[in-house]
């Protein structure tokens, strides 16, 4: 029995640790009154008898039923007796009706259930004492529940007890000898994940669960999301961690530290050992689903590479010296003070982390503004979604997405632009696929054919394979069709939008140069396809737009975000469920890092540093005078470091040496610093240039909050103690105190209280309310005490929506005879961002190197075969990757990921950036490729430097007393 810690929400008294057998009906259904075992019950219409009984704490035995899946009715164990009806219907497939009288227990039902269980047990190994699911097995529980004491059929006849176990997957085993053919795994793969990788093969007694066409799990379409493992009621599908360590005995609910979906998980423990991460049914973002990363790739938290002791050195060509926390903090603060004394107040700065909690990020920017005395603070959002902040603030008045993830289930048409949800946001991708199977229309604007277009049972779908760098031309063409074909929602525009701005935009967008026919030469997308996409979106009823880094990481990223907002405003697709403008944030807390004031021009809550009223509130609470001028952005810091005016940098939880563009420029900047302080859980690429190395804490070792892509604030709860003895916020606090600026927090909840005091959109947020509600979506304040799931329902923060003029300006990065191909970059399902976490797990089995995808026609022109080594050269540099031929690409476009540092993907990306925010143009790099036989010069230097720095780290450990 697992002891669950289960946060309750006052508005919903459902016990999420309990399985109610079937899903709850749609909210708002009429109430039905019935009687079960003499108990009067009122439940919503559409509720199954099984669920109604469970809600009344009347437990009906079941095997094929679970509340994450639609009722199936195959096991017959949940049979009941209904007054006035013949037979014994399955309670999972029987809906309640007014006045129904149900009996769940009598002798006839008991005999029927025992007979059913006998049949199951007659072909099941009786090895309960040695079975890894012993104590956590529904078959075992149900055998006891129905009072089964003997099996009359024996085990000598034909059976499946010698079926071969499939152990190919690194995280779970499939033991068909224990399978009871309840189909829960198959249904979970279909209904929840949407991969349709599993099936029931054969008929009658020969039926068996099969991955693909009798493939091993690793060779099938299985994406290792774990839905099948979670659904399995026996040990047929079982986590290898449970086999190794035993069934866990307690759990703590926390939030995943991977992507911006923000899935809630139960961290299930046995003693001090984390045994497994199980998606939490009460998670408002994931509803009990997960992906391979959050579900299984948690082993990095206890990897031998973890940094556990602070280290210092005078220069990067020296070995590290292991020191105490006190000595490391003293060394760092003395360096910072000395540098400012010699080079001025503006000569140092810091970078906050989208991996860390809101509270930790808030403290870092507070340290920089209050203790460093400047606004030289920035975050990784600079290189991903800073155009989202600028574009949405300009048009809608708020720097965040407008909807909940659940909103997609009410969308009639879905536009996905520059995003790959099934790889980068897999749990939301599964939800989107579910809506597409229900009939929503799909429009994908992307240079590649993403997997969403291969959704099983997909209805109407359109792919707009635009050329990299032409997003704005495409969105203008879509807007042109809306205006010239009279598809606008004129009533919405008149009621909710600035008329002058709208008229200017309408005149601009109606110009013939924005027509699909005129734009076709720019985008490469056939005019009729653009017209059809615009009509589909504008006339669908509810049209929703989801976009990712393929929108923002361009020289016109901010312009494109404004173009998307224009399209939504013009068609009235704002302010209700099923519509909206939805940026898919990449990292787990990139939304929070922006909310917490990480940008050099904004205090927490997007309050400009030049605003004397806002600044005054912070000065009053913080007790210092704050600079009213914006500080340096990350690219400015690099340039100033090379110039010699910027001398020290504090980096918490970011790996800028791997993730930022033009790697050689970044390395030159880091080498130029007199003091680089890195706080992280591993020796990452940035840390190899550091003078002070402060061990970080993983998400399992801290308390705090993350804010996901739908503005949802979720609790992060400490599961195990920090391996280095301190949570990240404590380290920042120690550094502030050493610099002479006092911080005296005793718990992250106190930091959140200060955030709420100073940040209007967080004014109603507290740990107590988060415990009560489960999660909150900002703004949460006196006007919206329970948060705001859907934004802009009545009005915009700026009053009226503002259309923006979105002139298309071609990128400077263009293909030519020397560089005839366009490189674009992205992520893959099994790896995550710079790979620091996932590369230290068995996810390496799926993607152990970055490769270059190119179309077969481009490969044929160059004599390239699949697997050849290719030199990729751009105006910035050269690297070498292995070729992978793929028809997902269009001719003239190549693609790679950046999960492995030695790949050098960012060696070839350029310094081009968004005109408004300096977000790098990762998505458009002109390159040439050719067959080579050895690594690039940069890769050779990287390997040498990497070995030296690892030796320095190893020597530090060896010299420690």
KEKOLDO-559821 format. One record per residue (C-alpha): x, y, z. Coordinates in steps of 0.5 Angstrom, whole numbers, plus 500, padded with zeros to 3 digits. Each point is the difference from the previous one (the first is absolute). Example, Ala and Ser with C-alpha at 12.3 -4.5 7.8 and 13.67 -1.06 7.14 Angstrom:
<atoms>
ATOM   px   py   pz
ATOM  525  491  516
ATOM  502  507  498
</atoms>
This chain:
<atoms>
ATOM   px   py   pz
ATOM  500  500  500
ATOM  503  507  498
ATOM  499  505  505
ATOM  498  506  495
ATOM  501  508  502
ATOM  494  502  496
ATOM  499  508  499
ATOM  492  501  501
ATOM  497  506  496
ATOM  494  503  504
ATOM  496  501  493
ATOM  501  492  499
ATOM  500  495  505
ATOM  501  494  496
ATOM  506  496  503
ATOM  505  499  494
ATOM  503  494  504
ATOM  494  496  498
ATOM  498  497  494
ATOM  493  501  499
ATOM  499  495  494
ATOM  498  505  494
ATOM  501  507  498
ATOM  496  506  503
ATOM  494  502  495
ATOM  501  507  497
ATOM  499  506  505
ATOM  493  503  500
ATOM  496  494  500
ATOM  493  499  503
ATOM  500  496  507
ATOM  497  493  500
ATOM  498  497  507
ATOM  500  493  501
ATOM  501  494  505
ATOM  506  496  501
ATOM  500  494  505
ATOM  494  505  504
ATOM  505  506  500
ATOM  497  506  496
ATOM  505  503  495
ATOM  499  506  496
ATOM  505  501  494
ATOM  501  503  493
ATOM  496  497  494
ATOM  505  496  496
ATOM  503  497  506
ATOM  501  492  500
ATOM  497  496  506
ATOM  507  498  502
ATOM  503  507  501
ATOM  493  502  503
ATOM  502  494  505
ATOM  507  502  501
ATOM  498  507  502
ATOM  496  498  505
ATOM  505  495  503
ATOM  497  494  497
ATOM  505  496  497
ATOM  498  496  494
ATOM  506  495  498
ATOM  503  501  493
ATOM  506  498  496
ATOM  499  503  493
ATOM  497  507  502
ATOM  504  506  502
ATOM  498  507  501
ATOM  505  503  495
ATOM  497  495  494
ATOM  493  500  497
ATOM  496  494  503
ATOM  501  494  496
ATOM  496  494  503
ATOM  504  494  499
ATOM  502  497  507
ATOM  493  500  503
ATOM  503  500  507
ATOM  496  506  501
ATOM  493  497  498
ATOM  494  503  505
ATOM  493  499  500
ATOM  495  505  498
ATOM  493  500  503
ATOM  495  499  494
ATOM  506  497  495
ATOM  502  493  498
ATOM  507  497  501
ATOM  506  504  503
ATOM  502  506  496
ATOM  507  502  501
ATOM  500  506  504
ATOM  506  504  496
ATOM  495  500  494
ATOM  494  501  503
ATOM  498  508  501
ATOM  496  502  506
ATOM  492  502  499
ATOM  496  503  504
ATOM  497  496  506
ATOM  504  494  498
ATOM  501  495  506
ATOM  507  496  499
ATOM  502  494  504
ATOM  508  499  500
ATOM  500  494  505
ATOM  496  494  501
ATOM  502  492  499
ATOM  498  500  493
ATOM  505  506  498
ATOM  505  497  505
ATOM  500  493  496
ATOM  500  503  494
ATOM  506  504  502
ATOM  504  494  502
ATOM  499  496  494
ATOM  502  506  496
ATOM  507  501  504
ATOM  501  492  500
ATOM  500  501  492
ATOM  505  505  501
ATOM  505  497  505
ATOM  499  493  496
ATOM  505  503  495
ATOM  504  504  505
ATOM  507  499  504
ATOM  499  499  507
ATOM  506  503  502
ATOM  498  506  504
ATOM  505  499  505
ATOM  505  501  495
ATOM  497  505  496
ATOM  502  507  499
ATOM  493  502  501
ATOM  498  497  506
ATOM  497  505  504
ATOM  498  504  494
ATOM  496  495  496
ATOM  493  501  498
ATOM  499  493  498
ATOM  503  498  507
ATOM  495  505  503
ATOM  494  498  496
ATOM  501  493  502
ATOM  500  501  507
ATOM  494  505  499
ATOM  496  495  497
ATOM  502  494  505
ATOM  503  496  495
ATOM  503  494  504
ATOM  501  494  495
ATOM  501  500  492
ATOM  496  493  498
ATOM  503  501  493
ATOM  507  498  501
ATOM  506  502  496
ATOM  502  494  496
ATOM  496  502  494
ATOM  502  505  495
ATOM  503  506  503
ATOM  504  506  498
ATOM  505  499  507
ATOM  506  499  495
ATOM  499  506  496
ATOM  507  504  499
ATOM  501  507  504
ATOM  502  506  496
ATOM  505  504  503
ATOM  502  504  494
ATOM  498  507  503
ATOM  505  503  505
ATOM  494  502  505
ATOM  495  494  500
ATOM  499  493  499
ATOM  494  496  496
ATOM  499  494  503
ATOM  494  496  496
ATOM  499  494  505
ATOM  497  505  505
ATOM  495  504  495
ATOM  493  499  501
ATOM  498  503  493
ATOM  496  506  504
ATOM  502  504  494
ATOM  502  506  505
ATOM  507  501  497
ATOM  497  500  493
ATOM  495  505  501
ATOM  504  504  504
ATOM  505  501  494
ATOM  494  501  496
ATOM  496  505  504
ATOM  505  504  504
ATOM  506  500  497
ATOM  498  499  493
ATOM  505  496  497
ATOM  496  494  498
ATOM  507  496  501
ATOM  496  494  504
ATOM  495  495  497
ATOM  497  493  502
ATOM  503  495  495
ATOM  496  494  499
ATOM  493  497  502
ATOM  498  496  505
ATOM  505  496  505
ATOM  505  503  495
ATOM  499  507  501
ATOM  506  504  503
ATOM  502  507  501
ATOM  505  502  494
ATOM  504  506  499
ATOM  500  501  493
ATOM  500  494  496
ATOM  503  496  505
ATOM  506  504  501
ATOM  504  501  506
ATOM  498  507  504
ATOM  506  503  498
ATOM  499  499  492
ATOM  493  502  500
ATOM  496  507  500
ATOM  500  500  507
ATOM  502  507  503
ATOM  501  497  507
ATOM  495  505  503
ATOM  499  495  506
ATOM  492  500  499
ATOM  500  493  499
ATOM  504  498  506
ATOM  496  505  504
ATOM  493  496  497
ATOM  503  493  501
ATOM  496  497  506
ATOM  505  494  501
ATOM  508  500  499
ATOM  499  499  493
ATOM  503  507  498
ATOM  505  501  506
ATOM  505  506  501
ATOM  507  497  501
ATOM  501  505  506
ATOM  494  496  504
ATOM  503  493  498
ATOM  507  503  503
ATOM  498  503  506
ATOM  493  498  502
ATOM  493  503  500
ATOM  500  507  503
ATOM  497  502  506
ATOM  499  507  500
ATOM  499  506  495
ATOM  501  507  500
ATOM  497  504  494
ATOM  504  505  496
ATOM  501  503  494
ATOM  504  498  494
ATOM  507  504  498
ATOM  500  498  493
ATOM  495  504  495
ATOM  495  506  500
ATOM  494  495  501
ATOM  502  500  507
ATOM  497  493  502
ATOM  499  498  507
ATOM  503  493  503
ATOM  500  496  506
ATOM  507  499  502
ATOM  499  493  503
ATOM  505  498  505
ATOM  503  494  504
ATOM  504  502  505
ATOM  504  506  498
ATOM  500  496  493
ATOM  496  504  494
ATOM  497  493  497
ATOM  496  503  494
ATOM  496  507  498
ATOM  493  499  499
ATOM  496  505  496
ATOM  495  503  505
ATOM  492  500  498
ATOM  499  506  504
ATOM  505  504  496
ATOM  496  506  496
ATOM  505  500  494
ATOM  501  492  499
ATOM  494  497  503
ATOM  504  493  502
ATOM  504  500  493
ATOM  507  500  499
ATOM  506  500  495
ATOM  506  496  500
ATOM  505  505  503
ATOM  495  502  506
ATOM  498  493  501
ATOM  507  496  500
ATOM  506  505  499
ATOM  501  502  507
ATOM  506  496  501
ATOM  504  506  499
ATOM  499  503  507
ATOM  504  494  503
ATOM  505  500  494
ATOM  507  499  502
ATOM  502  507  496
ATOM  496  504  505
ATOM  504  505  503
ATOM  500  500  508
ATOM  505  504  502
ATOM  502  508  499
ATOM  506  501  496
ATOM  504  506  498
ATOM  506  502  496
ATOM  504  506  498
ATOM  500  498  492
ATOM  497  495  496
ATOM  507  497  498
ATOM  500  498  508
ATOM  497  494  503
ATOM  494  501  505
ATOM  501  500  507
ATOM  495  497  504
ATOM  498  505  506
ATOM  494  501  505
ATOM  494  504  498
ATOM  502  506  505
ATOM  507  500  496
ATOM  497  500  493
ATOM  495  506  502
ATOM  505  504  503
ATOM  505  499  494
ATOM  494  501  495
ATOM  498  507  503
ATOM  507  502  501
ATOM  501  500  493
ATOM  494  503  498
ATOM  501  506  505
ATOM  507  501  497
ATOM  498  500  493
ATOM  495  505  501
ATOM  505  504  504
ATOM  504  500  494
ATOM  496  500  494
ATOM  493  503  503
ATOM  493  498  502
ATOM  498  498  493
ATOM  506  495  499
ATOM  496  494  503
ATOM  494  497  499
ATOM  496  493  500
ATOM  496  495  496
ATOM  493  497  504
ATOM  498  493  498
ATOM  494  497  497
ATOM  501  494  503
ATOM  500  503  507
ATOM  494  502  504
ATOM  496  506  500
ATOM  503  502  507
ATOM  507  498  498
ATOM  500  504  494
ATOM  497  506  504
ATOM  505  500  505
ATOM  506  500  494
ATOM  497  506  497
ATOM  499  503  506
ATOM  507  499  502
ATOM  502  503  494
ATOM  496  507  500
ATOM  501  500  508
ATOM  507  498  501
ATOM  503  501  494
ATOM  497  506  499
ATOM  498  500  493
ATOM  495  497  495
ATOM  505  495  496
ATOM  495  494  501
ATOM  498  496  494
ATOM  497  493  499
ATOM  500  494  495
ATOM  493  503  498
ATOM  504  505  496
ATOM  502  494  495
ATOM  493  497  500
ATOM  494  504  501
ATOM  502  507  502
ATOM  496  502  493
ATOM  494  497  503
ATOM  500  505  506
ATOM  501  506  495
ATOM  495  498  495
ATOM  495  498  505
ATOM  501  506  504
ATOM  499  504  494
ATOM  494  497  498
ATOM  496  497  505
ATOM  503  504  506
ATOM  503  494  504
ATOM  506  496  499
ATOM  497  493  500
ATOM  496  495  497
ATOM  492  500  500
ATOM  498  493  502
ATOM  500  494  504
ATOM  503  494  496
ATOM  493  497  501
ATOM  497  505  496
ATOM  502  497  494
ATOM  495  494  501
ATOM  495  506  498
ATOM  504  502  493
ATOM  497  499  494
ATOM  506  502  496
ATOM  507  500  502
ATOM  506  503  497
ATOM  507  498  502
ATOM  505  504  498
ATOM  508  499  501
ATOM  498  495  506
ATOM  501  492  500
ATOM  495  499  506
ATOM  501  492  500
ATOM  508  501  501
ATOM  500  506  504
ATOM  494  500  504
ATOM  498  493  500
ATOM  494  500  505
ATOM  497  506  497
ATOM  501  497  493
ATOM  496  494  502
ATOM  495  504  502
ATOM  500  504  494
ATOM  500  493  496
ATOM  494  498  504
ATOM  496  506  497
ATOM  502  499  493
ATOM  497  493  501
ATOM  494  503  502
ATOM  499  504  494
ATOM  504  507  500
ATOM  504  502  494
ATOM  507  501  500
ATOM  505  505  497
ATOM  507  499  500
ATOM  505  506  498
ATOM  507  497  500
ATOM  506  498  496
ATOM  499  493  502
ATOM  495  495  500
ATOM  499  499  508
ATOM  497  494  503
ATOM  494  503  502
ATOM  498  500  492
ATOM  500  492  501
ATOM  495  500  506
ATOM  496  493  499
ATOM  493  501  498
ATOM  502  508  498
ATOM  494  503  497
ATOM  501  506  495
ATOM  507  503  500
ATOM  505  505  496
ATOM  507  501  500
ATOM  503  506  498
ATOM  507  499  499
ATOM  503  507  500
ATOM  507  502  499
ATOM  504  501  506
ATOM  500  508  502
ATOM  493  501  496
ATOM  496  500  506
ATOM  497  507  500
ATOM  499  500  492
ATOM  496  494  502
ATOM  496  503  505
ATOM  499  506  496
ATOM  497  496  495
ATOM  495  496  505
ATOM  498  507  502
ATOM  499  503  493
ATOM  495  494  498
ATOM  496  501  507
ATOM  499  508  498
ATOM  499  499  493
ATOM  495  494  500
ATOM  496  503  506
ATOM  502  495  505
ATOM  501  505  505
ATOM  496  500  507
ATOM  498  507  499
ATOM  496  501  506
ATOM  506  497  504
ATOM  504  505  497
ATOM  495  506  501
ATOM  499  498  508
ATOM  507  498  502
ATOM  505  503  496
ATOM  503  507  498
ATOM  497  502  494
ATOM  505  505  497
ATOM  506  494  501
ATOM  495  495  497
ATOM  499  505  494
ATOM  507  501  499
ATOM  501  493  500
ATOM  494  498  496
ATOM  503  505  494
ATOM  507  497  501
ATOM  498  493  500
ATOM  495  501  494
ATOM  506  502  495
ATOM  501  495  494
ATOM  507  499  502
ATOM  497  496  506
ATOM  496  496  496
ATOM  502  492  500
ATOM  501  500  493
ATOM  505  506  501
ATOM  503  496  506
ATOM  501  494  497
ATOM  507  502  497
ATOM  502  501  507
ATOM  497  495  504
ATOM  500  494  495
ATOM  493  498  502
ATOM  495  500  495
ATOM  495  506  500
ATOM  494  495  500
ATOM  502  496  506
ATOM  501  507  504
ATOM  493  502  498
ATOM  497  494  502
ATOM  504  500  507
ATOM  497  507  501
ATOM  493  498  499
ATOM  501  494  504
ATOM  502  504  506
ATOM  496  506  499
ATOM  493  496  499
ATOM  501  494  505
ATOM  497  503  506
ATOM  505  499  505
ATOM  507  501  497
ATOM  506  500  504
ATOM  508  501  498
ATOM  505  497  504
ATOM  507  502  498
ATOM  508  498  502
ATOM  507  502  499
ATOM  499  500  493
ATOM  496  506  500
ATOM  504  504  506
ATOM  507  498  498
ATOM  501  504  493
ATOM  502  507  499
ATOM  493  502  499
ATOM  497  496  506
ATOM  497  506  504
ATOM  496  502  493
ATOM  498  493  499
ATOM  497  499  507
ATOM  496  507  499
ATOM  498  497  493
ATOM  497  494  504
ATOM  496  504  505
ATOM  498  505  494
ATOM  497  493  497
ATOM  496  498  506
ATOM  498  507  501
ATOM  497  501  493
ATOM  496  493  501
ATOM  498  501  507
ATOM  504  494  502
ATOM  501  503  507
ATOM  497  500  507
ATOM  497  493  500
ATOM  501  493  501
ATOM  503  497  494
ATOM  503  506  496
ATOM  506  504  502
ATOM  507  501  499
ATOM  504  495  503
ATOM  508  500  501
ATOM  503  493  501
ATOM  505  502  505
ATOM  506  496  500
ATOM  503  499  507
ATOM  496  498  506
ATOM  501  507  503
ATOM  501  505  494
ATOM  494  503  501
ATOM  501  501  508
ATOM  507  503  498
ATOM  497  505  496
ATOM  495  501  505
ATOM  505  501  506
ATOM  503  506  497
ATOM  506  497  496
ATOM  501  505  495
ATOM  504  506  500
ATOM  495  505  499
ATOM  494  497  504
ATOM  499  498  508
ATOM  496  494  502
ATOM  493  501  497
ATOM  502  503  493
ATOM  501  507  504
ATOM  505  504  496
ATOM  506  503  504
ATOM  499  507  498
ATOM  493  500  503
ATOM  501  504  507
ATOM  494  497  503
ATOM  501  493  499
ATOM  508  501  501
ATOM  498  504  507
ATOM  496  494  502
ATOM  506  495  499
ATOM  505  505  503
ATOM  495  501  507
ATOM  500  492  501
ATOM  507  499  498
ATOM  503  506  503
ATOM  505  502  495
ATOM  500  505  494
ATOM  499  497  493
ATOM  503  502  494
ATOM  494  503  495
ATOM  504  498  494
ATOM  499  493  496
ATOM  507  496  501
ATOM  503  495  495
ATOM  497  495  496
ATOM  504  493  499
ATOM  503  502  493
ATOM  502  507  503
ATOM  503  496  506
ATOM  504  496  495
ATOM  502  506  496
ATOM  502  504  506
ATOM  504  494  503
ATOM  504  500  493
ATOM  501  507  500
ATOM  503  500  507
ATOM  494  504  504
ATOM  496  494  503
ATOM  504  496  505
ATOM  496  495  504
ATOM  494  496  499
ATOM  496  496  505
ATOM  496  494  496
ATOM  495  496  503
ATOM  498  494  497
ATOM  501  502  493
ATOM  505  497  495
ATOM  501  506  495
ATOM  506  497  497
ATOM  496  494  497
ATOM  493  504  499
ATOM  502  507  497
ATOM  502  501  493
ATOM  506  501  497
ATOM  504  496  505
ATOM  507  502  498
ATOM  498  507  502
ATOM  497  498  507
ATOM  506  496  501
ATOM  504  506  499
ATOM  496  504  505
ATOM  500  495  505
ATOM  508  500  500
ATOM  500  507  500
ATOM  497  501  507
ATOM  504  501  506
ATOM  495  496  504
ATOM  494  495  498
ATOM  496  497  506
ATOM  496  494  497
ATOM  495  497  505
ATOM  497  493  497
ATOM  499  493  501
ATOM  505  497  495
ATOM  507  503  497
ATOM  496  503  494
ATOM  504  503  494
ATOM  499  507  503
ATOM  503  497  507
ATOM  507  498  496
ATOM  501  508  500
ATOM  498  501  507
ATOM  505  503  506
ATOM  494  498  505
ATOM  496  494  500
ATOM  494  499  504
ATOM  496  494  501
ATOM  493  500  498
ATOM  494  497  502
ATOM  495  495  496
ATOM  493  501  500
ATOM  499  494  504
ATOM  504  504  506
ATOM  497  506  500
ATOM  493  504  502
ATOM  497  505  496
ATOM  496  502  494
ATOM  500  499  492
ATOM  496  504  495
ATOM  498  496  494
ATOM  498  502  493
ATOM  493  501  502
ATOM  502  505  505
ATOM  499  495  505
ATOM  503  500  507
ATOM  502  493  503
ATOM  503  498  506
ATOM  507  497  500
ATOM  501  496  507
ATOM  506  497  502
ATOM  501  492  500
ATOM  507  499  502
ATOM  505  505  503
ATOM  505  504  496
ATOM  506  496  498
ATOM  505  506  502
ATOM  496  502  506
ATOM  497  506  497
ATOM  494  502  496
ATOM  501  505  494
ATOM  497  506  504
ATOM  504  499  506
ATOM  506  500  496
ATOM  498  507  497
ATOM  498  503  506
ATOM  507  498  503
ATOM  503  504  494
ATOM  496  506  502
ATOM  501  500  507
ATOM  508  499  498
ATOM  499  506  496
ATOM  497  504  505
ATOM  493  500  498
ATOM  496  496  506
ATOM  495  495  498
ATOM  497  496  505
ATOM  495  495  497
ATOM  499  493  504
ATOM  495  497  495
ATOM  498  501  493
ATOM  493  502  502
ATOM  503  506  503
ATOM  503  502  493
ATOM  493  499  497
ATOM  497  504  505
ATOM  505  506  498
ATOM  498  499  492
ATOM  493  500  502
ATOM  501  507  503
ATOM  504  503  495
ATOM  497  497  493
ATOM  492  501  499
ATOM  499  494  496
ATOM  502  496  506
ATOM  497  504  505
ATOM  495  494  502
ATOM  505  494  500
ATOM  503  497  506
ATOM  502  493  502
ATOM  494  499  504
ATOM  495  502  494
ATOM  504  495  495
ATOM  500  494  505
ATOM  492  502  500
ATOM  499  500  493
ATOM  506  496  497
ATOM  502  505  495
ATOM  498  507  498
ATOM  501  504  494
ATOM  502  507  500
ATOM  497  506  500
ATOM  498  498  507
ATOM  498  506  504
ATOM  494  503  504
ATOM  497  501  493
ATOM  501  492  498
ATOM  501  497  507
ATOM  500  493  497
ATOM  504  502  494
ATOM  499  501  493
ATOM  499  494  495
ATOM  498  503  494
ATOM  503  507  499
ATOM  497  506  496
ATOM  493  498  501
ATOM  497  507  501
ATOM  505  505  499
ATOM  508  500  499
ATOM  505  503  505
ATOM  501  506  495
ATOM  493  501  499
ATOM  499  498  493
ATOM  503  495  496
ATOM  506  504  495
ATOM  501  497  493
ATOM  507  501  498
ATOM  503  501  493
ATOM  504  494  499
ATOM  505  502  494
ATOM  504  494  497
ATOM  507  501  500
ATOM  504  495  497
ATOM  506  497  504
ATOM  507  502  499
ATOM  501  492  500
ATOM  499  498  493
ATOM  502  494  496
ATOM  505  501  494
ATOM  504  496  496
ATOM  505  500  506
ATOM  495  498  505
ATOM  495  497  496
ATOM  496  496  506
ATOM  496  503  506
ATOM  501  497  507
ATOM  495  500  505
ATOM  500  497  507
ATOM  496  497  505
ATOM  499  494  505
ATOM  498  493  500
ATOM  496  496  505
ATOM  505  496  504
ATOM  505  506  501
ATOM  499  506  503
ATOM  503  507  499
ATOM  507  500  501
ATOM  500  493  502
ATOM  503  501  507
ATOM  494  496  503
ATOM  498  495  495
ATOM  507  498  498
ATOM  501  497  507
ATOM  494  495  499
ATOM  499  494  496
ATOM  496  505  495
ATOM  507  500  496
ATOM  497  493  497
ATOM  496  504  496
ATOM  504  506  498
ATOM  508  499  502
ATOM  502  505  495
ATOM  497  506  496
ATOM  500  499  492
ATOM  498  504  494
ATOM  494  499  497
ATOM  500  502  492
ATOM  495  498  494
ATOM  502  494  496
ATOM  501  505  494
ATOM  505  504  504
ATOM  504  494  502
ATOM  500  497  493
ATOM  503  507  497
ATOM  505  499  505
ATOM  501  493  499
ATOM  498  499  508
ATOM  498  494  502
ATOM  496  498  507
ATOM  505  500  506
ATOM  506  504  496
ATOM  504  505  504
ATOM  498  507  497
ATOM  504  507  501
ATOM  495  505  501
ATOM  503  507  499
ATOM  496  507  501
ATOM  503  507  500
ATOM  501  499  508
ATOM  504  493  500
ATOM  500  493  498
ATOM  498  494  504
ATOM  499  492  498
ATOM  494  496  501
ATOM  497  493  497
ATOM  495  501  494
ATOM  493  497  501
ATOM  496  500  494
ATOM  493  502  501
ATOM  494  502  496
ATOM  497  504  505
ATOM  505  505  498
ATOM  498  505  494
ATOM  506  500  495
ATOM  505  506  501
ATOM  499  499  508
ATOM  504  496  505
ATOM  498  499  507
ATOM  504  498  507
ATOM  499  500  507
ATOM  505  503  505
ATOM  499  495  506
ATOM  508  498  500
ATOM  505  505  501
ATOM  505  497  496
ATOM  496  500  494
ATOM  501  508  499
ATOM  493  502  497
ATOM  501  507  503
ATOM  507  501  497
ATOM  497  501  494
ATOM  494  504  502
ATOM  501  507  499
ATOM  499  507  504
ATOM  494  502  496
ATOM  494  501  505
ATOM  493  503  501
ATOM  500  508  498
ATOM  496  501  507
ATOM  503  495  505
ATOM  507  497  497
ATOM  497  493  500
ATOM  504  496  496
ATOM  498  498  493
ATOM  502  493  501
ATOM  495  498  495
ATOM  503  502  494
ATOM  508  499  499
ATOM  502  500  492
ATOM  505  494  500
ATOM  504  495  495
ATOM  501  493  502
ATOM  505  495  497
ATOM  503  493  502
ATOM  505  500  504
ATOM  505  495  504
ATOM  501  504  507
ATOM  497  504  505
ATOM  501  508  499
ATOM  505  504  503
ATOM  495  503  505
ATOM  498  493  502
ATOM  508  498  501
ATOM  501  506  504
ATOM  494  498  504
ATOM  502  493  501
ATOM  507  502  503
ATOM  497  506  504
ATOM  494  495  503
ATOM  506  495  502
ATOM  504  505  503
ATOM  494  503  504
ATOM  498  493  502
ATOM  507  498  503
ATOM  500  507  504
ATOM  493  497  503
ATOM  503  493  501
ATOM  506  503  503
ATOM  496  504  505
ATOM  497  494  503
ATOM  506  497  500
ATOM  504  505  504
ATOM  494  501  505
ATOM  501  498  507
</atoms>
